[in-house]
Amino acid sequence: LLEMVFELLKEIGSDEVVDVLDAIIECYGEHMQDYALQVVQALSANFLRLIDETEDDGDEEGETTLAAMGVMQALVTMMEAVDAKLDVIASLEVPLLPLFIRCMEADAEDFFPEALELLTYVTAAIPNFSPTSPLWQLVPLLHAAAQDWATEYSNAMLAPLDNLISKGTDAFLAAADGVYVQHVLEISRKVLVGEVAMDISECDAHGAAKLLEALLHNCHGRIDHTLPEILAVALGRIDTKPGSALTTLLYTVIASCFHYNASLTLQLLEKGGLTMACLTAWAAHLNGCQKLRQHDVKVATLAVSSLLVVPNASAPPIVSENRLLLLRLGISLHSKGAAMAKAKEEEEGDEADGHGDDDDDDDDDDDD
């Protein structure tokens, strides 16, 4: 049956054939793993043909576009079907690469979110990225898109970029003149403080803040030269809407700067005359915000610990003269983090105890 569908896909490539293939994938699920490479090769080739036809015919919202959308959905369904088979997903890197490259172009924006979803699956499945991985060529393409037409997609860019950075840190940093680091930094800067920053909804800017964190935590001690710009971007956007989720994310970026290198971060704040205002506002946010995530509390605790070990000789007065206040803040954060971890553990225990009591709940858990 699959061989027949593949032949029909090559010969006519209609959306009806794609729908049939999508239904087969959804029906047989993980049993499709032996055919995943063949399915993805066929669908990827069909997508590229369709998108070129769309461009040639000017059919931006017609049948060809809808057919290409159907192909992308079938590819996502294939990924979902073999989600637990990381080696299978990793093998799809090469056949999907031309599709990824094509979807980085402005005329393929309609397919960009799905392409990034597919890229997330692939980068999550690959255990590490060497300097020769073909996926590195997507970093400058993502950067170019973000500088032009894709400024609202930082949330979708976050996962694949974070996977590349965290699992290929040496290769990421070794790129000529640190170009990949600069690309990621410029994506965040464009979204958070660029000319169009205030036209982007705060929700759509969360990924940009988290990308700054990804740089600081994965490249610890290796990107000192970018710390001034990371700090400037965070400080440049942080006061636009106090108490918002984005503000919390930006304070966590600042906390990450302290954890990365407290002495250097304090020097930069002192140079701008911002130390007192920044530390006071940050402490007030930690004490007053009711929507801190466990991650925010953890990073803040690490930041306070880093500040406490800065020698008095090099620490500004607000740090050297307020060690006890910093210590109390650190203890409070540690206690809060422990309470949040316990509450999460109890919640997960309750869910495990109730698992299987309700068929609908089972479906929800499987979907997660």
Backbone torsions as a table, in degrees:
resi	resn	phi	psi	omega
1	LEU	NA	-45.2	-180.0
2	LEU	-63.4	-40.7	179.4
3	GLU	-59.7	-39.8	179.0
4	MET	-65.5	-41.9	179.0
5	VAL	-64.1	-41.5	178.9
6	PHE	-61.1	-42.5	179.9
7	GLU	-64.3	-43.7	177.6
8	LEU	-62.9	-37.2	179.7
9	LEU	-64.3	-40.2	179.2
10	LYS	-69.4	-38.1	-173.2
11	GLU	-80.6	-45.8	-175.7
12	ILE	-120.4	-28.3	175.0
13	GLY	54.5	31.6	-176.9
14	SER	-74.6	161.1	-179.5
15	ASP	-67.0	-25.5	176.9
16	GLU	-64.6	-39.9	178.5
17	VAL	-65.5	-41.7	178.4
18	VAL	-62.8	-41.5	178.5
19	ASP	-61.6	-39.1	177.8
20	VAL	-63.2	-46.2	-180.0
21	LEU	-62.9	-41.4	177.8
22	ASP	-59.9	-42.9	179.8
23	ALA	-65.6	-39.0	178.7
24	ILE	-63.6	-44.7	-179.8
25	ILE	-60.8	-45.8	-178.1
26	GLU	-65.5	-34.8	-177.1
27	CYS	-73.1	-43.4	-173.5
28	TYR	-95.8	-10.4	171.0
29	GLY	50.8	-126.8	-173.7
30	GLU	-64.2	-16.0	177.6
31	HIS	-69.8	-7.7	179.5
32	MET	-85.2	-1.5	-172.6
33	GLN	-59.6	-33.5	179.8
34	ASP	-70.1	-17.4	-177.9
35	TYR	-110.1	3.0	-172.7
36	ALA	-58.2	-47.2	-178.1
37	LEU	-61.2	-44.6	-179.5
38	GLN	-65.0	-42.1	179.4
39	VAL	-63.2	-47.3	-177.0
40	VAL	-67.4	-38.9	176.7
41	GLN	-60.2	-44.3	-178.4
42	ALA	-67.0	-45.0	-178.5
43	LEU	-68.3	-40.8	179.9
44	SER	-62.9	-44.5	178.0
45	ALA	-62.4	-40.6	179.2
46	ASN	-65.4	-40.6	178.5
47	PHE	-61.3	-46.3	-178.5
48	LEU	-62.0	-38.3	177.2
49	ARG	-65.0	-43.6	-178.4
50	LEU	-65.6	-42.0	-176.7
51	ILE	-69.7	-31.7	175.1
52	ASP	-69.2	-37.0	176.6
53	GLU	-65.3	-39.0	178.0
54	THR	-59.5	-43.6	-179.6
55	GLU	-67.2	-42.6	-177.3
56	ASP	-67.8	-38.8	-175.3
57	ASP	-89.8	-8.3	-175.4
58	GLY	67.2	25.7	-175.7
59	ASP	-92.0	67.6	-172.6
60	GLU	-72.8	-27.0	-177.9
61	GLU	-128.7	19.2	-175.0
62	GLY	-100.5	-157.0	-173.9
63	GLU	-63.5	-37.9	-178.1
64	THR	-65.4	-40.8	177.8
65	THR	-63.4	-43.6	179.1
66	LEU	-64.0	-36.9	177.9
67	ALA	-65.8	-40.8	177.8
68	ALA	-64.3	-37.8	175.6
69	MET	-61.7	-39.9	178.4
70	GLY	-63.2	-37.6	177.9
71	VAL	-64.5	-44.2	179.0
72	MET	-61.3	-39.8	179.4
73	GLN	-66.5	-37.1	178.0
74	ALA	-65.4	-37.1	177.2
75	LEU	-65.4	-42.0	177.2
76	VAL	-63.0	-41.3	178.0
77	THR	-61.1	-38.5	177.8
78	MET	-62.6	-43.5	178.5
79	MET	-62.6	-43.2	179.4
80	GLU	-62.8	-36.0	-177.4
81	ALA	-67.6	-34.2	-177.3
82	VAL	-111.3	23.7	-174.9
83	ASP	-53.5	-35.6	-177.0
84	ALA	-81.6	-8.6	-177.9
85	LYS	-103.4	82.7	-173.7
86	LEU	-62.8	-35.3	179.9
87	ASP	-66.2	-33.4	177.8
88	VAL	-67.8	-47.4	-179.7
89	ILE	-62.9	-41.1	-180.0
90	ALA	-60.1	-32.3	-179.2
91	SER	-70.9	-9.7	-177.8
92	LEU	-90.7	0.8	-178.9
93	GLU	-56.1	-51.0	-174.9
94	VAL	-67.2	-49.2	-179.8
95	PRO	-64.9	-24.4	-179.5
96	LEU	-88.3	-15.1	-174.9
97	LEU	-56.5	-46.8	178.5
98	PRO	-59.8	-36.3	177.6
99	LEU	-64.8	-44.7	178.4
100	PHE	-58.2	-47.5	-177.8
101	ILE	-61.9	-43.4	-178.2
102	ARG	-65.1	-35.2	-177.0
103	CYS	-77.8	-4.1	175.5
104	MET	-85.3	-1.3	-180.0
105	GLU	-91.3	150.2	-172.2
106	ALA	-59.1	-35.4	-176.7
107	ASP	-75.5	-3.2	178.4
108	ALA	-109.9	21.0	-176.5
109	GLU	-57.9	-34.1	-179.6
110	ASP	-58.6	-25.9	-176.4
111	PHE	-104.1	0.1	-174.3
112	PHE	-62.3	-47.8	-179.1
113	PRO	-59.0	-42.3	179.6
114	GLU	-67.6	-37.4	177.4
115	ALA	-61.9	-41.0	178.4
116	LEU	-68.5	-32.9	176.0
117	GLU	-65.1	-43.3	176.8
118	LEU	-63.4	-41.4	179.6
119	LEU	-64.2	-34.3	176.7
120	THR	-63.6	-44.5	176.9
121	TYR	-57.3	-47.1	-175.0
122	VAL	-67.8	-47.0	-178.0
123	THR	-68.5	-28.1	176.7
124	ALA	-72.3	-30.0	-175.7
125	ALA	-82.3	-29.2	-177.7
126	ILE	-77.3	126.3	-174.0
127	PRO	-68.6	-33.5	178.0
128	ASN	-158.2	160.1	-176.4
129	PHE	-120.3	116.6	176.8
130	SER	-82.2	167.9	178.1
131	PRO	-60.3	-19.7	-177.7
132	THR	-94.5	2.5	179.3
133	SER	-60.3	131.1	-179.3
134	PRO	-66.0	-16.7	-177.7
135	LEU	-72.3	-17.4	178.7
136	TRP	-62.6	-27.9	-178.8
137	GLN	-66.2	-12.9	178.9
138	LEU	-79.5	-20.9	-178.2
139	VAL	-61.3	-52.1	176.8
140	PRO	-63.5	-29.1	178.2
141	LEU	-70.7	-40.6	175.2
142	LEU	-63.4	-40.1	178.2
143	HIS	-62.0	-46.9	-179.5
144	ALA	-61.7	-41.2	178.6
145	ALA	-63.9	-42.8	-178.7
146	ALA	-66.2	-30.8	178.9
147	GLN	-76.8	-15.7	-175.2
148	ASP	-112.6	-77.5	-169.1
149	TRP	-117.0	-6.8	-171.5
150	ALA	-111.8	32.8	-177.0
151	THR	-66.0	-20.9	-177.1
152	GLU	-92.5	9.7	-175.0
153	TYR	-111.8	21.3	-177.4
154	SER	-63.4	-31.9	178.4
155	ASN	-62.5	-42.5	-179.7
156	ALA	-73.5	-28.5	178.4
157	MET	-74.7	-24.3	-172.0
158	LEU	-54.9	-55.1	-173.0
159	ALA	-61.0	-51.2	-179.9
160	PRO	-64.2	-38.5	178.2
161	LEU	-66.9	-41.7	178.6
162	ASP	-62.9	-39.6	176.9
163	ASN	-62.0	-43.9	178.8
164	LEU	-63.5	-43.8	-178.3
165	ILE	-66.8	-46.2	-173.9
166	SER	-74.2	-31.2	-176.6
167	LYS	-105.2	3.3	175.9
168	GLY	-144.2	41.5	-172.0
169	THR	-57.0	-46.2	-178.4
170	ASP	-61.5	-45.0	179.2
171	ALA	-66.2	-39.1	179.2
172	PHE	-60.2	-43.9	-178.1
173	LEU	-78.4	-24.6	-175.0
174	ALA	-81.0	-10.6	179.4
175	ALA	-56.6	146.5	-173.4
176	ALA	-48.1	123.7	176.8
177	ASP	56.5	28.1	178.8
178	GLY	61.6	34.7	-172.8
179	VAL	-64.7	-35.8	-179.4
180	TYR	-68.2	-39.6	176.5
181	VAL	-59.6	-45.1	-179.2
182	GLN	-65.4	-37.2	178.0
183	HIS	-60.2	-48.2	-178.6
184	VAL	-65.0	-41.8	178.7
185	LEU	-62.2	-40.0	-179.5
186	GLU	-70.3	-31.1	174.3
187	ILE	-61.6	-47.9	-179.7
188	SER	-64.6	-42.8	-178.9
189	ARG	-62.9	-42.7	179.9
190	LYS	-59.0	-43.4	-176.0
191	VAL	-74.5	-38.3	-172.0
192	LEU	-89.3	-38.8	-175.9
193	VAL	-134.5	9.7	179.2
194	GLY	-73.8	-179.2	-176.7
195	GLU	-60.1	-31.5	-177.2
196	VAL	-99.9	6.7	-172.5
197	ALA	-55.5	-43.5	-175.9
198	MET	-77.1	-7.6	175.0
199	ASP	-88.7	-10.1	-179.7
200	ILE	-94.6	131.1	-179.8
201	SER	-62.2	150.1	-178.6
202	GLU	-58.8	-38.6	179.6
203	CYS	-60.3	-36.8	-178.7
204	ASP	-78.5	-5.5	179.5
205	ALA	-100.2	-4.9	-177.2
206	HIS	-59.1	-41.4	-178.6
207	GLY	-61.2	-34.3	-179.7
208	ALA	-64.8	-41.2	177.4
209	ALA	-66.0	-41.2	-178.9
210	LYS	-68.3	-28.2	175.6
211	LEU	-65.1	-37.0	176.2
212	LEU	-62.6	-41.6	175.6
213	GLU	-61.1	-42.6	-179.3
214	ALA	-58.6	-40.5	177.2
215	LEU	-62.5	-48.9	-174.6
216	LEU	-66.2	-41.8	-175.3
217	HIS	-80.3	-35.8	-178.1
218	ASN	-84.2	-23.6	-177.7
219	CYS	-113.0	36.4	-173.7
220	HIS	-54.8	124.8	177.3
221	GLY	76.8	6.1	-173.3
222	ARG	-122.1	-0.1	-179.8
223	ILE	-133.1	44.3	-179.2
224	ASP	-54.0	-36.2	-175.8
225	HIS	-66.1	-20.1	-179.8
226	THR	-94.5	-10.7	-175.9
227	LEU	-57.8	-42.3	178.4
228	PRO	-57.4	-41.0	-177.6
229	GLU	-73.5	-39.3	178.0
230	ILE	-60.6	-45.7	179.9
231	LEU	-64.0	-41.5	-179.4
232	ALA	-64.7	-39.2	178.7
233	VAL	-64.5	-45.9	-179.6
234	ALA	-62.7	-46.4	-179.2
235	LEU	-68.0	-29.9	-177.6
236	GLY	-71.4	-17.5	-177.4
237	ARG	-115.5	-13.0	-165.7
238	ILE	-67.4	-26.0	-175.3
239	ASP	-94.1	5.3	-174.6
240	THR	-70.9	-29.9	-179.5
241	LYS	-153.6	83.6	-177.6
242	PRO	-56.2	139.1	176.3
243	GLY	86.2	-5.3	-179.0
244	SER	-79.1	167.1	177.4
245	ALA	-62.8	-36.9	178.5
246	LEU	-64.8	-38.9	177.3
247	THR	-59.9	-43.4	177.7
248	THR	-60.5	-43.7	179.0
249	LEU	-61.9	-38.6	-179.1
250	LEU	-71.6	-37.0	173.6
251	TYR	-63.8	-33.5	177.1
252	THR	-69.7	-31.6	172.6
253	VAL	-63.4	-44.6	178.8
254	ILE	-63.6	-42.1	175.8
255	ALA	-60.5	-37.3	177.8
256	SER	-65.4	-34.7	175.4
257	CYS	-62.5	-43.4	177.2
258	PHE	-62.6	-43.6	179.1
259	HIS	-65.3	-36.7	-179.9
260	TYR	-63.7	-51.0	179.6
261	ASN	-162.4	94.0	-175.2
262	ALA	-63.3	-41.5	-178.3
263	SER	-62.5	-47.3	-179.1
264	LEU	-66.4	-39.6	179.0
265	THR	-63.9	-40.9	177.6
266	LEU	-65.2	-38.6	177.5
267	GLN	-60.8	-43.1	-179.7
268	LEU	-65.8	-41.4	178.0
269	LEU	-66.0	-41.1	178.6
270	GLU	-62.2	-41.5	179.8
271	LYS	-59.8	-35.0	179.3
272	GLY	-93.4	2.7	-178.4
273	GLY	65.0	33.8	-172.8
274	LEU	-114.8	1.1	-172.0
275	THR	-60.2	-53.1	-177.4
276	MET	-59.7	-49.7	-177.4
277	ALA	-63.3	-42.4	-177.0
278	CYS	-67.0	-49.3	-177.2
279	LEU	-66.9	-38.4	179.3
280	THR	-65.4	-46.2	-179.8
281	ALA	-65.5	-39.7	179.9
282	TRP	-63.7	-46.0	179.1
283	ALA	-62.3	-41.3	179.0
284	ALA	-63.4	-39.0	178.5
285	HIS	-64.8	-44.0	-179.5
286	LEU	-63.1	-36.7	-178.7
287	ASN	-79.8	-27.5	-172.1
288	GLY	-104.8	-22.5	-176.5
289	CYS	-74.3	129.8	-178.6
290	GLN	-95.9	0.2	-174.9
291	LYS	-120.9	30.9	176.7
292	LEU	-69.3	138.2	172.9
293	ARG	-82.8	163.0	175.9
294	GLN	-59.3	-37.5	178.4
295	HIS	-61.9	-43.0	179.4
296	ASP	-59.5	-43.2	-179.3
297	VAL	-66.2	-41.7	179.7
298	LYS	-61.7	-47.3	-179.0
299	VAL	-65.6	-39.7	178.3
300	ALA	-62.9	-39.1	177.5
301	THR	-62.6	-43.6	177.1
302	LEU	-63.4	-37.4	179.8
303	ALA	-65.4	-45.6	178.5
304	VAL	-61.4	-41.6	178.0
305	SER	-59.9	-40.3	179.0
306	SER	-66.6	-38.6	178.5
307	LEU	-66.4	-35.7	-177.7
308	LEU	-67.1	-24.1	-178.4
309	VAL	-96.6	2.1	174.2
310	VAL	-70.2	125.2	-177.8
311	PRO	-59.4	144.6	179.2
312	ASN	-56.7	-33.5	-176.7
313	ALA	-62.9	-29.4	-177.9
314	SER	-110.0	-2.6	-178.3
315	ALA	-88.6	141.8	174.9
316	PRO	-67.7	159.8	-176.3
317	PRO	-53.7	-38.0	-176.9
318	ILE	-62.7	-23.5	176.6
319	VAL	-92.2	-51.3	-175.7
320	SER	-63.9	-30.3	-176.8
321	GLU	-95.6	-0.1	-177.5
322	ASN	-130.9	38.7	-179.8
323	ARG	-59.7	-41.4	-176.9
324	LEU	-64.9	-40.1	177.9
325	LEU	-64.5	-40.5	177.6
326	LEU	-63.8	-41.9	179.4
327	LEU	-62.3	-43.5	178.2
328	ARG	-62.7	-40.7	177.4
329	LEU	-62.2	-43.1	179.3
330	GLY	-62.0	-43.0	178.7
331	ILE	-64.0	-42.9	179.1
332	SER	-61.7	-43.0	179.3
333	LEU	-66.0	-40.7	178.8
334	HIS	-61.5	-43.6	179.2
335	SER	-64.8	-41.5	178.9
336	LYS	-63.8	-42.6	179.2
337	GLY	-63.7	-40.2	178.7
338	ALA	-65.0	-40.6	179.1
339	ALA	-65.3	-39.5	178.9
340	MET	-66.9	-39.5	179.0
341	ALA	-64.7	-41.1	179.2
342	LYS	-65.2	-42.9	179.5
343	ALA	-62.8	-39.5	179.0
344	LYS	-66.1	-41.5	179.3
345	GLU	-62.9	-41.7	179.3
346	GLU	-66.7	-39.0	178.7
347	GLU	-63.8	-43.1	178.9
348	GLU	-65.8	-35.7	177.2
349	GLY	-64.9	-40.8	178.3
350	ASP	-63.9	-40.8	179.3
351	GLU	-65.5	-37.9	179.5
352	ALA	-67.6	-39.1	179.4
353	ASP	-64.9	-34.0	-177.9
354	GLY	-89.5	-4.6	-176.9
355	HIS	-62.2	129.5	177.7
356	GLY	96.7	-8.8	180.0
357	ASP	-76.0	-24.2	-175.2
358	ASP	-137.7	128.4	-176.9
359	ASP	-61.0	-38.0	-179.4
360	ASP	-64.0	-39.6	178.8
361	ASP	-62.8	-39.4	179.1
362	ASP	-59.0	-42.6	-179.9
363	ASP	-62.5	-42.7	-179.6
364	ASP	-62.2	-42.7	-179.3
365	ASP	-64.3	-39.6	179.7
366	ASP	-64.6	-39.7	-179.7
367	ASP	-63.4	-34.7	179.4
368	ASP	-65.9	NA	NA
